[in-house]
């Protein structure tokens, strides 16, 4: 699918970079709005419909993490690509936890930005390519509404917990390693010195399994994790 005529909001406080991105996107037949601070960007995202939002982290008035978190709290589900000079694993995790969908570290090549935007737009506009609801036992994940339920009860998940649960459910009955999870859910190369994957699996366990007799998320010692009915 060629994504001509995407409508994109670019929130970036560096005028030269904002101009470069806007010009490049317009050459690809995109319609582009630009905001130079987080507060204006947030208001534009709340009051206009965009296919994708490109959001810097270090912004005047309201940083990018707070902007995307605020939009998600207002149920704005537009895909968000964080654009930032801060490229550490912790920075990426903070962005994903805030509700971002992808992360591109400056400096970047324009064609990579374009490829990421195409992928996000396709993911956001084409839910019919995948099953809309994943089910394992009494656990359901609605991919359109971005809602998890177990036994009919809604489970509140962060964006990254949702992504982790979706990955486990799509691989039901199969062991997935920490490296698999890091690459497929966080889009990072796994650092053996971090326990972030284990921490998130534990967060998910508390929400998905704690109040239910049948446990669905299992540890396979020395190998990884598996989601299956007992």
N, C-alpha and C positions, 0 to 999 in steps of 0.2 A: 504494500500500500504506500503510494507516494503521499506525503503529508503536506502538500501545498496548501496554502491558506490557513495554516495553523495560526491561532491568535495567542501571542506570548507576552507575558509581563516580565520585564527585566528590572530587577531592583538592585541597583549598583551605584555606589556613591563616587566612583572614579569616572569622571566625564569621558576620558579618552577610551577606557575599556567599554563603557556603556555604549558609546558611539560606534565602536568597532563591532560589538555584538549586534547592535540594532541594524547596522548597514549589512552585515553578513546575512542575518536572518531575512531581511527584506529582499536581498538578492535571491533567496531561496523561496520567494513568494509568500513569506510569512507577514502577518500583521503584528506590529510590535508597539507596545506601550512601555515607557521608561519611567521609573521613579528613582529619586536620588536619596531617599531616606526611608527607614523602615516603617515609620508611621504612615506616610503617604502610600507606600507600597501595600501595606495592610488594608488601608481604606479602598484602594483601587481593586484589590483582590476580592474584597467583600461586596463591592457594588458592580462589578463587571464579570463577565464569564470569559475565562481563559482556558486554553487547552493545556498549557504548561506554564509554570512560574519558575523563572531563573532568579535565585535569591542569594545575594552575598551575605556573609556572616557579620563582618564588622561594618555596621551601618550606623549613621547618626540617628538619634532619637529612640530607636528600637532595634536591637540586634536581630539578625536573621533567625536565630534559634527561637527567640520570643515571638517573632512574626509568624513562623510556621506553626508553632504551638497554639497561638491565638486563633489562627485560621482553622485548625483542626477542632478546636473547642467550639467554634462556630459552625461546625459540620461542613466546612469547605473542603471537598475531597480532591481538588485539582492537584495533579502530580506536581511535586516541587523538586527541582534540582538545586542543591546547594552549591554555590560557587565560592571557593575560598582559598586563601593562601595557607590556611592551617590544615595540614594533611596528616596529622598523627591519628593513630587508631582511636584514641580517646575523643578527639575532635569529631571524627566520623560517627562514633557511637552516640555522642551528644546530639549530632544532627539527626540521626535516624530516630533517636528516642523522642525528639521534638515533633517528629511526624514527617520528616523529609523522605523522599522516595529514592533519591540518587545523590551522588556527591562527586564533584569534579574539582580537582585541585589546580590552582593557578601556579605557574603559567600552563596554559592548555592549547591544543590545536583546535582551530574552529571546526574542522571536520569531525573531531571527536565529540565536541559539544553538540553538533548537529545530529550525530548518530544516537547520542543519549536522548536528545529531545524526541527524535522519531520513535525510539523504543518506548519512552514514557507516554507519548501521545497514543501510540497503538495500544498500550496496556490499558490506558484510561478510557479509550473510546471503543474498544472491541472486546467486551466481556464475554461475548457469545462464543469466543474461540475456546473457552474453558468451561468446565462444569461450574455452575453458579454456586452450588452448595456442596461442600465436601462433608462426608459423614463417616464417622467411626464409632460404633456402638451408639451411645446416646449423645455423643458430641457432634455438633454441627458448626460449620464455618461458612457463613454467607459471604461470598467474595464480592458481590455487588454492594451490599450494605456495609461490608467490613464489620460484621458482627459475629461473635462466637456465642454459642449457647450449649449448655449441657443439661439434659433432662428438662429442657424448656426454659431453664434459667439463664439469663444473659450474663456473660462474663466480660468484665471491663478489661480490655487489653491495650497496651501501648502499641504504636505502629510496628515496633520491632518484635514485640511478643507475638503480634498477629502474624508477621512474616515468618517467624520461627515455627509457630503452630501450623501454618499453612504448609511449610516445607516438610515437617514431620508427618502431617496427614497425607500429603501427596506421596510420601515414601512409606506408607503404613506397612508394617510387617518386615521392614528392611532396616538393617543397622546403618545409621549415618554417623560418620566420624565428626570430630570437632573441626577438622580441616574442611570437610564438606560443608558444614554449617557456616563456618567463617566465610567461605568463598561464595556460597549460594545465597545466604541470607544477608550478610554484612558487606559482601563484595570486597573483602580484605584478605590479605595473606595471613594465615594463622600464626600468631606469635606464641610459641610454646611457653613463654614466661607469663602469659596472662590466663586468668581463670574466668574471663568474661562470659564464655559460652556456658560454663557450668553455672555461673550466677544466674544467667537468663533462663536456663532450663529449670533451675530451682524456683525462680519467680513464677514460671509457667505452671510448674507442678502445684504450687500453692493455690493457684487460681483454678486449674483444671481438675486436679485429682483430690485435693485435701478433704473436701466435704463429701466425697463419694467413695463407697466401699470398693468398687471396681477401679483399679488403677490402670491408666492408659499409657503413661510415659514411663518407660523402663530404661535403666542404665545397663549397658552391656559392658562389664568391667574390662578395661584395657582396649575397648574398641569404639565406644560411642554410645549413642542413644537409639531407642526404637519406640515407635508408637504403635501399640497393638492392643486388642482385647485380651484380657488374661484368660 
